[in-house]
Amino acid sequence: MTQRVLTGITTTGTLHLGNYVGAIRPAIAASREAGVQSFYFMADYHALIKCDDPDRVARSRLEITATWIAAGLDPERTLIYRQSDLPEIPELTWLLTCVTAKGQMNRAHAYKAAVDANLAENEDADAGISMGLFSYPILMAADILIFNAHRVPVGKDQVQHIEMARDVAQRFNHLFCPPDAPLFVLPEAAVEPDMELLPGLDGRKMSKSYDNVVPLFVGGSKALKEAIARIVTDSKLPGEPKEPEGTALVQLFDAFAKPQERAAFRAELRAGLSWGEAKQRLFDQIEGQIGPMRAKYDELMAAPEKLEAILQQGAAKARALAGPLLAQARQAVGLRSFALPLNTGVSGKKEKAALPVFKQYREADGKFYFKLNAADGSLLLQSAGFDSGRDAGQWVSRLKIEGASVLGSAPVQKAADDASIAAALAAFGDAA
Ligand code: TRP
């Protein structure tokens, strides 16, 4: 079966090396695999959440398109498009919004971080937070589910969003589709194992908000060199042995080097290579790989009408796939043609089946426990003992509301396979 691989980049600002290593490079590598159909898009609706400067959004989506193509994406082999050219995406977003628990969105990292920042400043918790920011993960779920993508290459910071997309998909399937004919595929995040978060110049994650980025193409080799010069190192002198492990400089080098080059670089630093020399090696290493792409990038930026034509074509191909899936989703939720008899959905409403149950109880040891049984009575989850019944009860409600996404942190033992447990937990969303 063809694997569908999909990834998007929010079109705010200019791309940096972290975007290249974390998203673009792995995605392009994946697009060249046999048996893969790949989807790349400019997440320009997502950009509106973070950016209120229209000219910057406009410029950024052009730059990012040029970047993907310059970095080796082949518009003939793959689908490349702008999110905002597909009206199917916001339409599906609404259908998904209606099956998403608000409580789950409250726990999205990006939203929580914004709330925490407000509280730290003694502001109202939701000050300056738009509904766009709050609902961001649902739009992202629609991006993925509209093509039933199997695999989503993302940075580690996006993994929670993919898990939310899975939950939303599962919930939609559970509510509206027969068990043997789910509409949505449950997507998987694909995180580059080696370099999950590329460090920036100061060793923290490379991010525009930390002002520690290395630009990818913009500013030419000069800007690359200047950024590398700003990488923070210790003050060891030339000739003094240096500890390579954990330094931002070496981690950046690793992201562009083969295993034997990595080992050689470490050995040189331990033998006293100066930081200045080391920065020159790093520059050569990166420039060797991105220099040729930058030339292509400059050429494309000078011919925006070519890029426009490529994206128009991409949107037409993408819509031909998205349309039929959206039509099925509309059918499933009951938005059907009046010309059809009333009970002909894709699914029809399922019989109300017996439901899984949580049982709470107290044992002879005085502790409080709960367990989750499947509809057929078989055991799915067994909790640890709690000192108070309230704690046990709180976990039961979290499991009911948030579903399988909290299993990792819940004090429970699994007594069945993950899929059965997730399906049982999804059933509680119905009552919520
Ligand atoms: N949220 C992602 C980011 O900021 C971009 C994105 C939007 C995305 N929709 C997506 C990534 C769908 C993968 C799949 O990096």
Residues whose N, C-alpha, C, O or C-beta is under 5 A from the ligand:
A	BS01	LIG	L6 T7 G8 I9 T10 A43 H46 M140 D143 V152
